[in-house]
Amino acid sequence: MSKKEDEFYKKLKINLEESTRFPTDYMYKFIIPNNIKKELQISEIFNFQGASLKTNASKTGKYLSVTILAKMKSADDVITKYKEAAKVEGIISL
């Protein structure tokens, strides 16, 4: 992980701990290439009881907007999922 990414996650953890009461329903939003393999990768990362996943194709059909609502126990758990999702090629976290 780069120094820039490390700083980003440290700041995110501080912000989450200051503004969020855990456990909580946390909403993740991503943009991925419209590719079934990429969609399955994201689905597998968040494949645990209670998580809901919604997708919406872009006008051109080239990209998918993915919204996931999942019960998270801590800021560290939220960040772990972001790090796992970052491994999906072409993903953009919003």
NUDREN-378834 format. One record per residue: residue in three letters; x, y, z negated of N, C-alpha, C in turn. Coordinates in steps of 0.1 Angstrom, whole numbers, plus 5000, padded with zeros to 4 digits. Layout:
<rs>
alaXYZXYZXYZ
...
</rs>
This chain:
<rs>
met500949885000500050005000500950125000
ser500550225008501350345009501150434997
lys502050524995501950614983500650704984
lys500350744996499150824999497850744995
glu497850614999496650524995496650504980
asp497750484974497850464959497350584952
glu497650704956497150834950495650844952
phe495150804964493750814967492950724957
tyr493450604955492750514946492750554932
lys493950614928494050664914493050774912
lys492850874921491950984920490550924920
leu490250834929488950774930488550704916
lys489450634910489150574897488850674887
ile489650784886489350894877487950954879
asn487650984892486351034895485150944892
leu485350814895484350714891484050704876
glu485150704869485050684854484450814848
glu484650924854484051054848482651074852
ser482251024864480951054869479950934869
thr480350814866479550694868479450614855
arg478350574852478150484840478050344845
phe478950254841478950114846478350024835
pro477749914839477549874853476549964861
thr476649964874475850054882475649994896
asp474550034903474450004917475250104924
tyr476250054932477150144939476950124954
met476850234961476650234975477950254983
tyr478250154991479450165000478850195014
lys479650275022479250305036480550295044
phe480350225055481450195064480950215079
ile481950245087481750235102482650135107
ile482150035115483049935120482749915135
pro483649865143483349835157482249725157
asn481349745167480149655168480649515173
asn481049435164481649305167481249215156
ile480649095159480049005150481148955140
lys482348935144483448895135483648995124
lys483749125128483949235118482749245109
glu481549225114480349225105480349115095
leu480748995100480848885091481948905080
gln483048965084484148995074483649075063
ile482949185067482349275056481349195048
ser480449125054479449045047480148955037
glu481148885041481848795032482448865020
ile483048985022483549065011482549095000
phe481349125005480249164995479249054993
asn479648934996478748814995478648764981
phe477948844972477648794959476248834955
gln475748774945474348784941473948934939
gly472848974946472349104944472749204954
ala473849184961474249284971473349284983
ser473049404988472249415000473049485011
leu472949435023473749495034472749535045
lys472949655050472049705061473049755072
thr472649725084473449775095472649855105
asn473249945112472550025122473550055133
ala473250015145474150035157474050185161
ser475250235166475350365172474550375184
lys474350495189473550515202474150435213
thr475450435214476050365225476250215223
gly476050175210476150035206477649995204
lys478550085204479950055203480350035188
tyr479550105179479950095165478650055156
leu478950005144477949975135478150055122
ser477050115117477150175104476650065094
val477450045083477149945074476950005060
thr475849985054475550035040475349915031
ile476149915020476049805011475649854997
leu474749794991474349834977474649714968
ala475549734959476049624950476149664936
lys475849574927475949604913477449584909
met478049694904479449684901479649704886
lys480649634880480849634866481749744861
ser482649794870483649894866484249964878
ala484950074875485550144886486650064893
asp487349974886488249884892487649784901
asp486449744898485749654907485349724920
val484949844919484549924931485849944940
ile486949974934488149994942488649864948
thr488549754941488949624946488249594959
lys486849624959486149604972486549694983
tyr486849824980487349914990488649854996
lys489549804988490849754992490649635001
glu489749544997489449425005488849475019
ala487949565019487349615031488349685040
ala489349745035490349815042491149725051
lys491049595048491849495056491149465069
val489849505071489049475083489549575093
glu490049525104490649615115489549705121
gly489949835121489049935127487949995118
ile488049955105486950005096487250145092
ile486250225090486250355085485450365072
ser485950395061485250415048484650555047
leu483450565044482850695042482550725028
</rs>
